[in-house]
Amino acid sequence: MSAASPRACRAAPDRDPAWLGRVATMVTVLVLLWPLGVATEFRPWVLFEPGNLKVTGQFLSSFWPLTHSSEFLEMVARETWRTVAMATAGVSLALLLAVPLSLVSTRVLSVSALSGRMAALPALVRTLARWVLIVLRSIPELVWALVFVRVVGLGPTAGVLAIALTYGGMLGKVYGEILESGEAHATQTLLRNGSGRLQAFFWGLLPTNAGELTSYTVYRWECAIRSSVVLGFVGAGGLGQQLDNSMKMFNGGEVATMLLVFVALVALADRTSAWLRKVLA
């Protein structure tokens, strides 16, 4: 019978050998986050003060009973549909901005870049397209909505235009990054053999990146539904505007009903996006 190896007889450690490193990491993170908490005056313990707890309880108690009259539910259904339509139309217009700008700003689709260095004029056009995308996405849709409410008046039109501009910048940037990081051999081969930019895109880049492009587009549509509700608070119409009106009137029952509808709407959008990703992948 062979003797047991020293390693087998060695006793198991009674503590995690890496605990000191983990503790040091946690302490370092807390030290780095502390100035951020001071700068933002982050004081979560204020929520649990007796006076604030009383106000919170009164606010939540006003949510019951839920408002469920037929006239109110009919209005909620109408505004919910308007919210979804606003998000869908905004993303559709955003695609009209994002697709051309992303194609122009993608280096792998440049014929002059095949030699290793892009020519001056294509490089300038690519830089301008990237700056347009930066400007579009750097301005929040809430700010765009405030501008368009003054221009076109209250209603969903302002929300559609706000989503179109901001999401056009976001989609264009991410589309460009997806295309740049994809496999470029087939695209470069097509360009070297005389294919145009669009032909190289449809036959080279798109087949290998279609799933990722579709997934991100559907995700942005889901985000646009949430943004549509927020834009309603500045007069862009939809469910958000009705929610703002009910909150100003201190009608907790209406607020609670619309919040539940909003939760169901986001859940439905999530399931729809998951189904679309599965079908289009």
C-alpha positions in Angstrom: 0.0 0.0 0.0 1.6 3.2 -1.2 2.0 6.1 1.2 -0.2 9.1 0.8 1.4 12.1 -0.9 2.2 15.2 1.2 -0.2 17.2 -0.9 -3.1 14.8 0.0 -2.3 15.0 3.7 -2.1 18.7 3.8 -5.0 20.3 5.8 -7.4 22.5 4.0 -7.0 26.2 4.8 -9.4 27.5 7.3 -9.8 30.9 5.5 -9.9 32.2 2.0 -6.3 32.8 1.0 -7.4 35.7 -1.2 -9.5 37.5 1.4 -6.9 40.2 2.1 -6.8 41.2 -1.5 -10.6 41.4 -1.8 -10.8 43.5 1.4 -8.1 45.8 0.0 -10.0 46.2 -3.2 -13.3 47.0 -1.5 -11.6 49.6 0.7 -9.9 51.2 -2.3 -13.2 51.4 -4.2 -14.9 53.0 -1.1 -12.1 55.5 -0.8 -12.4 56.4 -4.5 -16.2 56.6 -4.3 -16.3 58.8 -1.2 -15.5 62.1 -3.0 -18.2 61.3 -5.5 -20.8 60.9 -2.7 -19.7 64.1 -1.1 -19.9 66.0 -4.4 -23.4 64.7 -5.1 -24.5 65.2 -1.5 -25.6 61.5 -1.5 -27.3 60.9 1.8 -29.6 57.8 1.6 -30.2 57.7 5.3 -32.4 60.8 4.9 -35.0 58.5 3.4 -35.5 56.8 6.8 -36.0 59.8 8.9 -39.5 59.8 10.6 -40.8 62.9 8.8 -39.7 61.6 5.4 -41.2 58.1 6.1 -44.5 59.7 7.0 -44.6 61.7 3.7 -43.6 58.6 1.8 -46.4 56.6 3.4 -49.0 59.3 2.7 -47.9 59.4 -1.0 -48.1 55.6 -1.4 -51.4 55.4 0.4 -52.9 57.8 -2.2 -52.3 55.1 -4.9 -55.3 53.1 -3.6 -57.9 52.5 -4.8 -56.9 52.4 -8.5 -58.9 54.4 -10.9 -60.6 52.0 -13.3 -63.5 53.8 -14.8 -64.2 52.9 -18.5 -63.7 56.5 -19.6 -60.3 56.7 -17.9 -59.1 53.3 -19.1 -60.2 54.2 -22.7 -58.0 57.4 -22.4 -55.1 55.3 -21.0 -55.3 52.8 -23.9 -55.4 55.6 -26.5 -52.3 57.4 -25.0 -50.5 54.1 -24.6 -50.9 53.4 -28.3 -49.8 56.9 -29.0 -46.7 56.4 -26.9 -45.7 53.2 -28.8 -46.4 54.9 -32.1 -44.2 57.8 -31.0 -41.3 55.5 -30.2 -41.6 53.5 -33.4 -41.9 56.5 -35.6 -38.9 58.2 -33.9 -36.7 55.1 -34.2 -37.7 54.8 -37.9 -36.6 58.3 -38.6 -33.5 57.7 -36.6 -32.6 54.9 -38.9 -32.8 57.3 -41.9 -30.1 59.3 -40.2 -28.0 56.6 -38.7 -27.6 54.2 -41.6 -26.1 56.7 -44.1 -23.9 58.4 -41.5 -22.6 55.1 -40.2 -21.8 53.9 -43.8 -19.9 57.2 -44.5 -18.0 57.0 -41.2 -17.0 53.4 -41.5 -13.3 53.2 -42.5 -13.5 49.6 -43.8 -15.9 50.7 -46.5 -13.5 53.3 -47.9 -11.8 52.4 -51.2 -9.0 54.9 -50.6 -8.2 53.2 -47.2 -7.3 49.9 -48.9 -3.7 51.2 -49.5 -3.3 51.8 -45.7 -3.9 55.5 -45.5 -7.2 57.2 -46.4 -7.2 60.0 -48.8 -7.7 63.6 -47.5 -11.2 64.2 -48.9 -12.7 60.8 -47.7 -11.0 61.3 -44.3 -12.5 64.8 -44.0 -16.0 63.5 -44.9 -15.6 60.6 -42.4 -14.6 63.0 -39.7 -17.5 65.4 -40.4 -20.0 62.4 -40.3 -18.6 61.3 -36.9 -18.9 64.9 -35.6 -22.5 65.0 -36.7 -23.2 61.8 -34.8 -21.5 63.2 -31.7 -23.6 66.4 -31.8 -26.8 64.4 -32.3 -26.3 62.0 -29.4 -24.7 64.5 -27.0 -27.9 66.5 -26.7 -30.5 64.5 -24.6 -33.8 63.8 -26.2 -35.4 65.7 -23.3 -33.7 68.9 -24.5 -34.6 68.3 -28.1 -38.2 67.8 -27.0 -38.2 71.2 -25.2 -36.9 72.8 -28.4 -39.5 71.2 -30.7 -42.4 71.8 -28.3 -41.6 75.5 -28.8 -41.4 75.1 -32.6 -44.2 72.7 -33.4 -46.3 73.0 -30.3 -47.5 70.4 -27.8 -48.0 66.9 -29.0 -46.3 63.7 -30.2 -44.6 65.4 -33.1 -42.1 67.0 -30.8 -41.4 63.6 -29.2 -40.9 61.9 -32.5 -38.4 64.4 -33.7 -36.5 64.4 -30.4 -36.2 60.6 -30.4 -35.2 60.7 -34.1 -32.3 63.1 -33.6 -30.8 61.6 -30.3 -31.3 58.0 -31.3 -30.0 58.7 -34.8 -26.7 59.7 -33.2 -26.7 56.7 -30.9 -27.6 54.2 -33.6 -25.1 55.6 -36.1 -22.2 55.5 -33.6 -22.9 51.9 -32.5 -23.6 50.7 -36.1 -20.2 52.1 -37.1 -18.4 50.4 -34.2 -20.1 47.1 -35.1 -19.1 47.3 -38.7 -15.6 48.3 -37.9 -15.1 45.4 -35.5 -16.5 42.8 -37.8 -14.7 40.6 -40.3 -13.5 42.8 -43.1 -11.7 40.4 -45.4 -14.8 39.8 -47.7 -15.5 43.5 -47.8 -12.0 44.5 -48.8 -11.9 41.7 -51.4 -15.1 43.1 -53.0 -13.8 46.7 -53.0 -10.5 45.6 -54.6 -12.4 43.9 -57.3 -14.3 47.0 -58.3 -17.5 46.7 -56.1 -19.1 49.9 -54.9 -19.5 50.9 -51.2 -23.1 49.7 -51.0 -22.3 46.4 -52.8 -19.5 45.8 -50.3 -21.8 46.6 -47.4 -24.7 44.4 -48.5 -22.6 41.4 -49.6 -19.6 41.7 -47.2 -20.4 43.4 -43.9 -24.1 43.0 -43.5 -24.3 39.2 -43.6 -21.8 38.8 -40.8 -23.1 41.6 -38.6 -26.9 41.4 -39.3 -27.7 39.7 -36.0 -25.8 42.2 -33.8 -27.2 45.2 -35.7 -30.7 43.9 -35.4 -30.3 43.1 -31.7 -29.1 46.7 -30.9 -31.8 48.3 -33.1 -34.6 46.4 -31.2 -33.0 47.3 -27.9 -33.0 50.9 -28.8 -36.7 50.7 -29.8 -37.4 49.3 -26.3 -35.5 52.3 -24.8 -37.4 54.7 -27.0 -40.7 53.5 -25.5 -39.4 54.4 -22.1 -38.1 57.7 -23.4 -41.5 58.5 -24.9 -43.1 58.4 -21.5 -40.5 60.7 -20.1 -40.9 63.2 -23.0 -44.6 63.4 -22.2 -43.6 65.4 -19.0 -42.5 68.3 -21.2 -45.6 68.3 -23.4 -44.6 65.8 -26.0 -47.9 63.9 -25.6 -48.6 60.2 -24.9 -48.9 58.4 -21.6 -46.2 60.6 -19.9 -48.2 63.8 -20.4 -51.3 62.2 -18.8 -49.2 60.9 -15.9 -47.8 64.4 -15.4 -51.3 65.9 -15.3 -52.5 63.3 -12.8 -49.5 63.9 -10.5 -50.1 67.7 -10.6 -53.7 67.1 -9.6 -52.5 64.7 -6.7 -54.7 62.0 -8.1 -52.8 58.9 -6.8 -55.3 56.4 -8.1 -54.8 57.6 -11.7 -51.0 57.7 -11.3 -51.0 54.1 -9.9 -53.1 52.8 -12.8 -50.9 54.5 -15.4 -47.7 53.2 -13.7 -49.0 49.7 -13.8 -49.9 50.1 -17.5 -46.4 51.5 -18.1 -44.8 48.5 -16.4 -46.9 46.2 -18.5 -45.9 48.2 -21.6 -42.2 47.8 -20.9 -42.6 44.1 -20.1 -44.4 43.7 -23.4 -41.7 45.6 -25.3 -39.1 43.4 -23.6 -40.9 40.2 -24.8 -41.4 41.6 -28.2 -37.8 42.6 -28.6 -36.7 39.1 -27.4 -39.0 37.5 -30.0 -37.7 39.7 -32.8 -34.1 38.9 -31.9 -34.9 35.2 -32.0 -36.7 35.6 -35.4 -34.2 37.9 -37.1 -31.0 36.4 -35.6 
